Amino acid sequence: MQLIFLIVTTVILTISRCTVHAASPRGVFAHFMVGNTATFTAQDWANNIDKAAAAHIDGFALNIAADWKYNGDALALAFPAAAARGFKLIFSFDYAGGGAWPKSVVTKLVKQYGNHPAYWQHDGKPLVSTFEGPENAEDWHDIKAETGCFFMPDWSSMGAGPAVALAGGVADGLFSWAAWPWASRPMDTFTDRSYQQALNGKPYMMAVSPWFFTNLPGYNKNWMWLGGNLWYERWQQTLDIKPDYVQIISWNDFGESHHIGPLDDKQYTAFKVGEAPYNYVKDYPHEGWLKHLPFMIDTYMGRDPSFNEESALVVHQVTWAETCNGGGTTANTASQLQMEYPPQAVSYDMLYIAALLTEPTDLYIESGGTPIFVSSDKWEISPDGGIGLYYTSVYMKSPGKQSVLFQRPRATGGGNAALTTIVTEVDQDCPGNVANWNAKMVYRAWNAPRIGGSYKHKVPLKDRKCISGWGWDNFNPLCSYTCKYSYCPDSCVCTNMGKEKEQPKPKYEVGYPANGDANYEGLCKFAWNLGGSSIDSRACSATKQPAYVPSVSPFLPQACVKGTGPGDNQGLCDYACNFGFCPINVCKCISSGALNKPPAVTDPVDWKVFKDLKDGGLCQFACSRGYCPDHCLAVMPVEGEEEDDDDGDSDRLDFRWVESYLAMGDSFAAGIGVGEVRPESDAYGCSRYSGAYPLKVQEAIQSPNFVFTACSGDKSTDIIKNQFSKAWYIGPGLTQVRTFDLVTMSAGGNDVGFSDVLKGCLFLPTSVSIPLH
């Protein structure tokens, strides 16, 4: 899934304040793509639920698309499986993936499942969310009235303020999809703060995600956002933000590489439909991210978590950054009006190391044979008191083998004790001839010093305050100083929590924003009172200036405001780059600044119309807004003609919809005598051959689930009697199929004795030879 045109210009904060938080956290959900479950059984649902529950996740947010035919089957399996395990589910209606949901269908589903024992209740009301859908906001007045649901949509494309006000304030709370950093900037909380301020006490659901990389041209997606230690940074931020809910993105969205659930051959449809150059997740499990999750969730939920074994996780990107072709992938995406960069400029060749420890450890690293030492006091984040979660990052020296040894001084006898060694390999192979920006990880656990005991953070949760933080640009000197003394307002990002530090004796100097910018007011006042003018003499001054609030938020990243490009694209780049849409594979951005908001879309055009132009989306962006150069117009459908939505192929050749194919029939379908006898021929006491036509069909359509029951010698009655039951046979690599999208059958030949006719024609009596003259 992707967010289309995230309007970040609405991140404007009342910065001198500290946001009022939720009374107490309520729950943690994981975003679950129901569209991956066409062949799921009840046991598949049970297995996923058990694994999520073991990680202390409260429930799945079920992403369901309006046009997916298996929604009913999936929900009928999911809810009983969840109820049997005390696990909860909520709906997340996807208005982007399959188009807008009809109001009546949403109402019916919420009525059907809203009071189910497995459905999560918010103050006695079924909690319902969405992925986008602001255009249908008015529908929710009637849906809420008929179902009594509590409505917390994700309308991130609108921004916080407009989303709160949409349809007269129909939303009871909001979910923000903003879970990833901008380019190489650290992940911040400015968007979270803007939502909390706009909601003014209404519930807020915060997104947490570990990674992002997608290369699915068939979905018009090919970009990455910085991962690194994002998983741990973002959970640390939940302790300061204190949202009502957290939603993990995601459990099983494999196409975007941020899945934390188990790999599953049943769920890779996106790579085929999305025309991926290869399956870039198949060999790289992400379950290492689940290992420390109980500790982090329990901390967020205020449960004073404990652990009884030490453990560590080492993560890095799969491919060495400079080894392979970038595959057209960008860091950031113009589709969200972000300035794009080469992925190598953002996704560094680093080891990201996180550990749950009872006390600090040294790290002895060998990277491609080169030693690196990280002392126990040089972790980027260490828990106050020494017990808890540590994380840091280390640049690798070269690709190949990477070895990380954890050790600390022995309690007695002197010397160092080796705790564990984690070994991983950074690939130099280029599958699909492109780089793989997915995550690769290795996890290890070992006995803690006090075997059988449990360890808790030395500072109780109720007593923890912010003890370190940072700020963007000119805010950083102030935030670095004030956050360590537990004053970390919305203009700053808190990075660690612990026991509140004793403040220095006040100097009673009065500081004012040097240029009058109200965003600095509280920071200057606090910092100068404690530390005086030595803290920051650029942003603060002893002289009071007329106060103002800047029209553009100082917390927003720069956007492209001017660009150019070659040939036919020059005019398009001139136009689109001015509005922040400047794809680097086509255009060159030559000036940046505050985003110029694009004109409204007046003539929507499907991106697939321009797919063969490989123009990075320029024609779609411009033509949808009234500027459409001749080479864009040349590929657009002529008015009155039906638009071809299959990229040049006729609909009859598009078999991506065939998720399950059943081939039944008699000797003709079994391919009797054509090619070699297939090895499973004895499974039902009949023969099948390698040249059978259903095998040719399957070769062309590549259905994920192919069931071949045709049997030599079967008559029509045999097909009805035997083959229908055999259609649900579960063979190697197959899953239980409840319905089939495509069925082929040939029948009747054996009924009329066609084989005897053939024998009569082919095996004639021996005749007298006639000499040739």
C-alpha atoms as one frame of an Amber mdcrd trajectory, in Angstrom:
protein
   0.000   0.000   0.000   1.099   3.549  -0.522  -0.032   6.965   0.523  -0.859
   9.216  -2.409   0.166  12.855  -2.142   0.763  13.136   1.568   0.279  16.857
   2.129   3.005  17.532   4.659   2.418  21.258   4.537  -0.092  20.843   7.332
   2.609  19.993   9.875   2.373  23.293  11.728   2.773  23.062  15.466   2.114
  25.275  18.419   5.669  24.628  19.380   6.229  26.225  22.737   3.785  23.816
  24.305   3.937  20.180  25.327   1.062  18.146  23.955  -1.458  16.669  26.388
  -1.257  12.886  26.002  -3.841  10.131  26.147  -4.960   9.096  29.617  -3.527
   5.622  28.974  -2.571   3.535  25.939  -5.316   1.211  24.813  -3.881  -1.307
  22.342  -1.513  -2.329  19.552  -2.666  -3.579  16.156  -0.735  -4.919  13.182
  -1.864  -3.973   9.682  -2.888  -7.195   7.934  -3.401  -7.493   4.157  -6.465
  -9.708   3.775  -5.923  -9.679   0.013  -2.997 -12.063   0.521  -5.199 -14.803
   1.970  -7.069 -16.239  -1.030  -5.868 -19.734  -0.179  -5.780 -19.430   3.615
  -7.290 -22.153   5.756  -8.548 -21.709   9.295  -5.209 -23.099  10.444  -3.303
 -20.437   8.488  -5.253 -17.751  10.322  -4.644 -19.523  13.624  -0.903 -19.752
  12.997  -0.589 -16.037  12.225  -2.749 -15.041  15.171  -0.766 -17.244  17.566
   2.505 -15.707  16.440   1.168 -12.150  16.736  -0.331 -12.797  20.162   2.966
 -14.266  21.376   4.572 -10.919  20.457   1.952  -9.144  22.666   0.077  -7.654
  19.681  -3.577  -7.136  20.613  -5.107  -7.557  17.183  -4.973  -7.241  13.409
  -6.259  -4.218  11.503  -7.769  -6.075   8.553  -7.066  -4.213   5.319  -9.880
  -5.168   2.953 -10.285  -3.853  -0.590 -13.757  -3.204  -1.949 -13.370  -5.266
  -5.119 -11.760  -8.420  -3.690 -13.995 -11.424  -4.204 -12.671 -13.461  -1.267
 -13.432 -10.937   1.487 -16.392 -12.918   2.739 -14.513 -16.221   2.830 -11.521
 -14.657   4.585 -13.557 -12.949   7.284 -15.571 -16.107   7.900 -12.312 -17.875
   8.772 -10.510 -15.023  10.544 -13.093 -14.105  13.176 -13.653 -17.591  14.648
  -9.891 -18.201  14.712  -9.352 -14.916  16.573 -12.209 -15.466  19.016 -10.891
 -18.891  19.945  -7.607 -17.274  20.998  -8.831 -14.102  22.683  -7.325 -12.088
  19.826  -9.019  -8.988  18.411  -9.704  -7.678  14.913 -10.790  -4.335  13.464
 -11.690  -3.329   9.923  -9.431  -1.063   7.902 -11.440  -0.350   4.763  -9.030
   0.278   1.883 -10.421   3.027  -0.341  -7.250   3.303  -2.457  -6.366  -0.267
  -3.414  -9.680  -1.317  -4.951 -11.630   1.922  -5.218 -14.227   3.439  -2.927
 -16.349   1.209  -0.717 -20.124   1.425  -1.212 -21.662   2.834   1.954 -24.182
  -0.003   2.149 -21.485  -2.685   2.038 -19.462  -1.021   4.798 -22.586  -0.743
   6.921 -23.459  -4.400   6.353 -19.981  -5.646   7.314 -19.773  -3.520  10.469
 -23.239  -4.688  11.502 -22.314  -8.297  10.767 -19.037  -8.351  12.716 -19.062
  -5.290  14.971 -20.478  -7.206  17.930 -18.503 -10.385  17.304 -16.509 -11.551
  20.365 -13.302 -11.035  18.382 -14.063  -7.449  17.352 -12.215  -4.731  19.309
 -14.455  -2.313  21.190 -13.540   1.297  21.985 -15.642   2.274  24.978 -18.273
  -0.247  23.912 -18.230   0.723  20.236 -16.626  -1.288  17.398 -13.455   0.516
  16.312 -13.320   1.058  12.536 -10.518   2.547  10.446  -9.669   3.116   6.790
  -6.788   3.464   4.423  -7.626   6.808   2.795 -11.132   7.555   1.478 -11.576
  11.233   2.398 -13.754  11.682  -0.704 -16.323   9.430   0.982 -16.199  11.143
   4.360 -19.882  12.124   4.246 -20.846   8.423   4.087 -19.702   7.973   7.650
 -22.479  10.037   9.186 -24.951   7.361   8.106 -22.573   4.446   8.752 -21.965
   5.629  12.328 -25.661   6.218  12.901 -26.589   2.698  11.731 -23.713   0.763
  13.308 -22.716   2.764  16.389 -19.051   2.398  15.424 -16.139   4.493  16.698
 -14.459   5.904  13.585 -10.678   6.501  13.361  -9.757   6.769   9.657  -6.389
   7.244   8.025  -6.903  10.338   5.903  -3.216  11.243   5.829  -3.443  12.647
   2.310  -5.450  15.515   3.805  -3.102  16.390   6.672  -4.144  16.595  10.313
  -6.168  19.822  10.416  -8.286  19.255   7.295  -8.849  15.600   8.231 -10.234
  16.561  11.649 -12.634  19.044  10.058 -13.713  16.833   7.133 -17.453  16.247
   6.788 -18.136  18.439   9.792 -15.777  16.512  12.041 -17.237  13.048  11.401
 -14.039  11.309  12.544 -13.963  10.363  16.241 -10.157  10.136  16.091  -7.462
   9.758  13.444  -4.749   7.359  12.357  -1.638   8.818  10.679   0.251   6.720
   8.117   3.470   8.752   8.620   5.884   6.078   9.850   9.055   6.663   7.805
  11.718   9.377   7.719  12.396  11.843   4.910  15.590  10.894   3.007  18.463
  10.632   5.493  16.808  12.745   8.202  16.197  10.929  11.491  12.620   9.895
  12.116  10.803  12.735  13.851   7.511  13.150  15.691   6.396  16.472  14.199
   3.533  14.884  12.250   2.393  12.959  15.331   2.359  16.201  17.327   0.382
  18.000  14.629  -2.278  15.269  14.784  -2.516  15.411  18.552  -2.870  19.171
  18.475  -5.492  19.099  15.724  -7.438  16.337  17.488  -7.468  18.383  20.700
  -8.009  15.430  22.999  -9.678  13.014  20.578  -7.919   9.634  20.238  -4.830
   9.323  18.067  -3.458   6.145  16.466   0.299   6.270  15.746   2.044   4.284
  13.014   5.188   2.257  13.743   7.093   0.508  10.965  10.559  -1.019  10.658
  11.430  -0.574   6.968  10.205   0.384   3.503  11.293  -0.812   0.062   9.074
  -1.583  -2.893   9.841  -2.337  -6.539   6.466  -3.100  -8.088   6.173  -1.271
 -11.432   2.785  -2.908 -12.003   1.506  -0.875  -9.058   3.466   2.255 -10.050
   5.720   1.862  -6.983   9.517   1.821  -6.878  11.112   3.615  -3.947  12.571
   3.138  -0.490  12.642   5.043   2.782  15.398   4.764   5.338  15.013   1.812
   7.696  18.065   1.246   9.865  17.092   1.261  13.551  13.738   2.828  12.731
  11.913  -0.044  14.456  13.509   0.783  17.796  13.525   4.559  17.335   9.824
   4.611  16.600   8.890   2.468  19.612  11.004   4.793  21.747   8.953   7.679
  20.360   5.689   6.056  21.434   6.816   6.490  25.045   6.916  10.254  24.584
   3.942  10.647  22.240   1.764   8.280  24.288  -0.824   7.701  21.551  -4.122
   5.990  22.356  -3.308   3.249  19.858  -0.326   2.013  17.858  -0.689   0.350
  14.467   2.283  -1.601  13.161   2.837  -1.334   9.410   2.784  -4.200   8.685
   2.230  -7.853   9.465   2.219  -9.211   5.909   2.574  -6.484   3.277   5.506
  -8.243   1.622   5.621  -6.005  -1.442   6.737  -3.058   0.713   9.265  -5.063
   2.768   7.967  -3.900   6.158   6.359  -7.201   7.144   7.165  -8.568  10.588
   5.107 -11.740  10.172   6.484 -15.004   8.786   7.355 -15.513   5.145   4.645
 -17.425   3.298   4.661 -18.804  -0.251   0.873 -18.443  -0.312   1.056 -14.670
  -0.041   3.351 -13.523  -2.856   0.715 -12.576  -5.443   1.847  -8.932  -5.322
   5.169  -9.774  -6.944   3.473 -11.265  -9.990   0.696  -8.708 -10.359   3.091
  -5.884  -9.477   5.566  -7.028 -12.149   8.471  -7.132  -9.695  11.874  -7.853
 -11.284  12.084 -10.751  -8.792  10.725 -11.735  -5.382  12.957  -9.622  -3.159
  11.591 -10.884   0.177  11.403 -14.653  -0.308  14.750 -15.583   1.249  14.882
 -12.903   3.944  12.671 -13.514   6.989  11.860 -10.539   9.214  10.733 -12.383
  12.322  13.787 -11.055  14.133  11.784  -7.851  14.586   9.266  -9.833  16.641
  11.827 -10.912  19.227  12.088  -7.666  21.206   8.508  -6.614  20.464   6.949
  -7.950  23.715   9.387  -5.818  25.709   8.643  -2.709  23.623   4.872  -3.170
  23.588   4.760  -3.805  27.328   6.835  -0.674  27.896   4.462   1.404  25.750
   1.434  -0.089  27.484   2.892   0.718  30.942   3.332  -2.858  32.125   6.916
  -2.562  33.490   8.273  -5.335  31.244  10.905  -7.873  32.219  13.118 -10.423
  30.442  15.098 -13.465  31.537  17.562 -13.888  28.690  19.804 -11.474  26.830
  19.481 -11.190  23.063  20.634  -9.190  20.061  19.518  -8.494  16.517  21.790
  -7.399  13.664  20.109  -5.919  10.571  21.460  -4.591   7.276  20.248  -4.096
   3.723  20.558  -7.215   1.579  22.809  -5.820  -1.137  25.998  -3.788  -0.830
  24.892  -0.348  -2.014  27.423   0.176  -4.792  27.392  -3.378  -6.161  24.223
  -3.527  -8.240  22.155  -1.410 -10.569  19.728   0.673  -8.525  16.809  -0.804
 -10.467  15.214   2.610 -10.921  14.498   2.722  -7.186  14.632   6.145  -5.571
  15.008   7.268  -1.993  11.836   9.249  -1.273   9.158   9.477  -3.931   7.897
  12.306  -6.096   4.458  10.694  -5.859   4.314  12.203  -2.362   5.905  15.481
  -3.487   9.224  14.566  -1.899  12.617  15.412  -3.321  14.089  12.188  -4.671
  17.654  10.945  -4.214  19.640   7.918  -5.371  19.053   5.133  -2.838  22.802
   4.901  -2.176  22.648   8.438  -0.746  20.207   7.328   1.949  20.482   3.578
   2.520  23.984   3.252   3.882  26.121   0.133   4.174  25.703  -0.164   7.918
  25.081  -2.769  10.577  22.121  -1.830  12.748  22.537  -3.522  16.122  19.924
  -3.756  18.872  20.189  -5.744  22.089  18.202  -6.464  25.234  20.870  -6.526
  27.940  21.309  -6.621  31.692  24.329  -4.309  31.481  26.447  -2.646  28.771
  28.623  -4.708  26.421  31.511  -3.979  24.095  31.193  -4.834  20.409  34.059
  -6.397  18.467  33.180  -6.336  14.779  34.969  -7.767  11.781  33.720  -6.337
   8.496  35.191  -8.067   5.489  38.213  -8.890   7.628  38.660  -5.347   8.989
  38.270  -4.957  12.786  35.958  -2.343  14.345  35.565  -1.738  18.089  32.573
  -0.126  19.806  33.022   0.359  23.553  30.155  -0.219  25.957  29.654   3.517
  26.492  29.323   4.301  22.757  25.933   2.776  22.013  23.728   5.463  20.466
  20.905   4.656  22.883  21.410   2.963  26.256  18.737   2.409  28.946  19.023
   4.572  32.011  20.245   2.254  34.758  21.824  -0.246  32.352  19.006  -2.811
  32.089  16.914  -2.739  28.945  17.127  -1.994  25.257  20.301  -0.754  23.540
  20.816   0.114  19.884  23.484   1.598  17.647  24.714   1.606  14.040  28.171
   0.917  12.602  29.504   1.533   9.093  30.741  -1.628   7.429  34.153  -1.599
   5.788  33.429  -3.958   2.900  30.831  -6.489   1.723  30.910 -10.176   2.512
  31.150 -11.691   5.985  30.283  -9.492   8.973  30.940 -10.782  12.493  29.692
  -9.078  15.683  31.053 -10.313  19.023  29.306  -9.184  22.221  31.476  -9.276
  25.343  31.871  -7.630  28.745  34.310  -7.899  31.683  33.927 -11.009  33.823
  32.291 -10.507  37.202  35.160 -12.381  38.843  38.591 -13.549  37.817  39.364
 -10.729  35.412  39.349 -10.717  31.626  36.390 -10.522  29.290  33.499 -12.938
  28.814  32.248 -13.558  25.270  28.456 -13.556  25.291  27.629 -14.438  21.692
  28.766 -13.861  18.123  26.394 -12.971  15.315  27.607 -13.661  11.782  25.883
 -12.403   8.644  26.727 -11.912   4.978  26.184  -8.820   2.837  25.393  -9.957
  -0.691  27.159  -8.865  -3.839  24.836 -10.868  -6.080  22.293  -8.983  -8.166
  19.137 -11.080  -8.675  17.030  -9.579 -11.419  20.110  -7.470 -12.228  19.039
  -4.892  -9.647  19.855  -4.074  -6.031  17.777  -5.470  -3.192  17.091  -2.745
  -0.603  15.167  -5.158   1.634  16.349  -5.951   5.166  18.368  -8.996   6.165
  18.723  -9.915   9.830  20.186 -12.406  12.306  18.966 -12.861  15.896  20.670
 -14.587  18.829  19.684 -15.086  22.474  21.783 -16.328  25.405  21.418 -16.920
  29.111  21.479 -13.818  31.254  23.883 -13.809  34.238  21.079 -14.714  36.646
  19.663 -17.812  34.988  15.995 -18.327  35.718  15.527 -14.839  37.062  13.994
 -11.832  35.395  15.299  -8.341  34.796  13.437  -5.059  34.849  14.374  -1.535
  33.924  15.826   0.142  37.020  13.624   3.221  36.563   9.894   2.448  36.921
   7.812   3.538  33.969   5.824   6.029  36.032   9.017   7.854  36.965  10.556
   8.081  33.492  10.978  11.435  31.790  12.725  12.510  28.630  16.510  12.564
  29.154  17.776  13.185  25.594  16.511  14.601  22.336  17.244  16.590  19.214
  15.744  19.278  17.031  15.804  20.106  13.375  18.350  22.629  12.083  18.517
  25.700  14.378  16.401  23.960  16.999  19.009  21.279  17.670  21.287  23.129
  20.138  18.276  24.157  22.199  16.528  20.771  22.074  19.722  18.866  22.889
  20.052  20.974  26.042  16.432  21.195  27.197  15.401  17.586  26.496  18.072
  16.192  28.802  16.378  18.138  31.609  12.952  16.724  30.651  11.733  19.818
  28.825  11.207  18.416  25.330   8.324  20.330  23.740   6.679  19.563  20.420
   9.462  21.301  18.486  11.911  18.633  19.711  12.164  14.857  19.334  12.744
  12.858  22.518  15.139   9.931  21.976  15.398   8.352  25.437  13.467   8.145
  28.682  14.830   7.678  32.202  15.130   9.196  35.620  14.703  12.953  35.553
  18.056  14.678  35.901  18.676  17.342  38.469  18.625  20.716  36.798  21.537
  23.152  37.191  21.099  26.127  39.426  19.141  28.761  37.474  20.945  31.792
  36.073  17.684  33.678  35.672  18.665  35.123  32.315  15.709  35.836  30.060
  15.926  34.634  26.459  13.653  35.590  23.578  13.452  34.304  19.990  16.167
  36.233  18.168  13.955  36.952  15.162  10.614  36.859  16.978   9.659  33.382
  15.693   7.149  32.098  18.260   8.349  28.512  17.699  11.447  29.301  19.800
   9.724  31.099  22.656   9.455  28.317  25.236  12.848  26.844  24.358  14.687
  30.151  24.702  12.985  30.882  27.986  13.795  27.481  29.524  17.352  27.195
  28.163  18.497  30.683  29.114  16.946  30.448  32.547  19.120  27.405  33.316
  22.161  27.850  31.121  22.233  31.496  30.124  23.187  32.960  26.765  25.929
  30.374  26.243  23.327  27.770  25.269  22.358  29.317  21.927  23.034  32.879
  20.930  21.828  32.415  17.336  18.226  31.403  17.920  17.787  33.315  21.188
  18.470  36.875  22.231  18.249  39.032  25.350  16.231  41.552  23.322  12.554
  40.909  22.790  11.439  41.149  19.157   7.882  41.425  17.769   6.464  37.906
  17.806   5.177  36.151  14.689   4.247  32.651  13.523   5.918  31.730  10.206
   3.581  30.930   7.317   5.668  27.855   6.444   6.473  25.350   9.165  10.218
  25.239   9.932   9.859  21.505  10.559   9.010  20.622   6.975  11.639  19.216
   4.598  12.523  21.170   1.487  10.576  20.525  -1.705  11.623  20.989  -5.313
  10.415  24.327  -6.669  12.226  24.425 -10.011  13.535  21.803 -12.390  14.324
  20.911 -15.950  14.655  17.869 -18.168  15.691  16.665 -21.634  13.758  16.535
 -24.912  10.009  16.079 -24.729  10.164  16.139 -20.961  11.643  19.618 -20.608
   8.283  21.360 -20.495   6.853  18.692 -18.210   9.784  18.960 -15.805   9.528
  22.762 -15.829   5.860  22.452 -14.907   5.842  19.537 -12.451   9.070  20.303
 -10.570   7.648  23.708  -9.707   5.036  21.837  -7.627   7.394  19.382  -5.951
   6.834  16.544  -8.449  10.330  16.061  -9.858  11.257  12.394 -10.538  15.060
  12.169 -10.691  15.085   9.396 -13.283  13.654  11.930 -15.760  14.075  15.467
 -14.383  16.723  17.452 -12.553  15.721  19.632  -9.618  17.681  22.896  -9.706
  16.075  24.758  -6.806  14.349  23.801  -3.551  12.278  25.605  -0.951   8.831
  25.593   0.599   6.419  23.404  -1.342   4.231  25.143  -3.905   0.921  23.338
  -3.526  -0.044  21.712  -6.850  -3.206  22.793  -8.663  -6.232  20.613  -8.025
  -6.801  17.590 -10.249  -9.397  18.499 -12.861  -9.086  15.661 -15.385  -8.106
  12.404 -13.640  -6.135  10.035 -15.863  -5.089   6.488 -15.003  -1.292   6.238
 -14.725  -1.350   3.077 -16.852  -2.229   5.155 -19.911   1.297   6.585 -19.846
   3.108   3.522 -18.543   5.087   2.831 -21.751   6.478   6.384 -21.764   8.545
   5.590 -18.660   8.352   9.259 -17.720   8.199   8.824 -13.944   4.539   9.847
 -13.847   5.040  13.294 -15.413   2.267  13.018 -18.015  -0.243  11.772 -15.473
   0.641  14.531 -12.991   0.471  17.301 -15.605  -2.421  16.082 -17.769  -4.579
  15.556 -14.699  -4.102  19.252 -13.954  -4.757  20.681 -17.388  -1.233  20.825
 -18.864  -0.869  17.994 -21.385   1.896  18.235 -24.047   1.461  16.583 -27.448
   3.497  13.463 -26.697   1.276  12.818 -23.670  -1.894  13.428 -25.663  -0.680
  11.035 -28.355  -1.049   8.017 -26.056  -4.308   9.025 -24.423  -7.509   7.257
 -25.528  -9.522   9.143 -28.101 -12.779  10.381 -26.650 -15.475   7.795 -27.256
 -13.022   4.906 -27.500 -12.820   2.404 -24.686  -9.630   2.785 -22.722  -7.317
  -0.232 -22.835  -6.410  -0.921 -19.241  -4.137  -3.842 -19.994  -0.956  -2.113
 -21.157  -1.263  -3.142 -24.797  -2.550  -6.669 -24.298  -6.181  -7.565 -24.814
  -8.240  -8.504 -21.789  -8.444 -12.122 -22.955  -4.659 -12.427 -22.488  -4.605
 -10.969 -18.997  -4.756 -13.919 -16.616  -3.511 -12.184 -13.488  -6.968 -12.691
 -12.037  -6.527 -16.473 -12.073  -5.406 -17.272  -8.541  -6.649 -20.886  -8.783
  -7.000 -23.133 -11.856  -8.682 -26.564 -11.992  -8.145 -28.857 -15.014 -10.622
 -31.753 -15.230 -11.480 -34.112 -18.030 -10.932 -37.351 -19.879  -8.063 -38.812
 -21.900  -7.844 -35.728 -24.119  -7.283 -33.443 -21.099  -4.903 -35.983 -19.578
  -2.782 -35.790 -22.738  -2.734 -39.544 -23.249   0.337 -40.522 -25.215   1.684
 -36.952 -25.610   5.122 -36.597 -24.046   6.267 -38.394 -20.924   4.097 -39.999
 -18.255   3.847 -37.624 -15.290   5.085 -38.932 -11.926   1.773 -38.470 -10.091
  -0.131 -40.607 -12.612  -0.659 -43.416 -10.122  -2.107 -41.119  -7.447  -5.676
 -41.814  -8.597  -5.110 -44.917 -10.717  -4.998 -43.050 -14.025  -2.436 -41.606
 -16.411  -1.424 -38.037 -17.270   1.228 -36.944 -19.733   3.612 -33.984 -19.901
   2.138 -32.723 -23.185  -1.417 -32.342 -21.857  -3.033 -29.064 -22.870  -3.862
 -27.942 -19.271  -0.135 -27.904 -18.576   0.330 -25.557 -21.526  -2.447 -23.330
 -20.197  -0.845 -23.285 -16.736   2.526 -22.439 -18.260   0.933 -19.381 -19.858
  -1.165 -18.115 -16.958   1.124 -19.078 -14.022  -1.694 -19.579 -11.536  -0.398
 -19.800  -7.935  -2.712 -22.773  -7.304  -3.031 -25.346 -10.092  -4.992 -28.592
  -9.543  -4.829 -31.245 -12.301  -7.438 -34.033 -11.950  -7.958 -35.087 -15.589
  -7.813 -38.876 -15.893  -7.288 -41.112 -18.893 -10.275 -43.317 -19.540 -12.775
 -41.325 -17.460 -16.308 -40.934 -18.766 -18.593 -38.029 -17.878 -20.044 -39.923
 -14.941 -16.513 -40.634 -13.666 -15.643 -36.945 -13.846 -18.713 -36.070 -11.783
 -18.231 -38.953  -9.376 -14.479 -38.810  -8.853 -12.817 -35.649 -10.100 -14.935
 -33.091  -8.267 -13.849 -34.579  -4.959 -10.246 -34.772  -6.147 -10.320 -31.043
  -6.961  -9.681 -30.304  -3.277  -6.649 -32.556  -3.078  -3.780 -30.696  -1.438
  -0.595 -31.580  -3.254   3.024 -30.458  -2.789   3.224 -26.674  -2.654  -0.567
 -26.302  -2.918  -2.988 -24.903  -0.395  -6.620 -25.600   0.373  -8.718 -24.008
  -2.379 -12.388 -23.282  -1.762 -13.267 -21.864  -5.165 -11.572 -21.805  -8.572
 -11.203 -18.825 -10.891 -10.671 -20.923 -14.025 -11.861 -24.448 -14.830 -11.152
 -26.344 -18.069 -12.782 -29.661 -18.991 -12.997 -32.036 -21.920 -15.523 -34.885
 -21.788 -17.573 -37.219 -23.950 -14.956 -39.015 -25.995 -14.824 -42.039 -23.736
 -18.612 -42.045 -23.435 -19.084 -42.682 -27.161 -16.187 -45.080 -27.449 -13.919
 -42.677 -29.281 -10.898 -44.848 -28.498 -12.501 -47.749 -30.396 -13.079 -45.459
 -33.374  -9.402 -44.505 -33.311  -8.357 -48.117 -33.113 -10.552 -48.927 -36.109
  -8.935 -46.181 -38.150  -5.339 -46.723 -37.116  -5.162 -50.499 -36.915  -6.706
 -51.662 -40.267  -6.398 -55.299 -41.404  -3.209 -56.064 -43.386  -3.841 -55.527
 -47.128  -2.156 -56.913 -50.251   0.666 -54.695 -51.382   0.292 -52.997 -54.752
   3.543 -52.666 -56.690   4.466 -49.200 -57.909   5.149 -48.637 -61.562
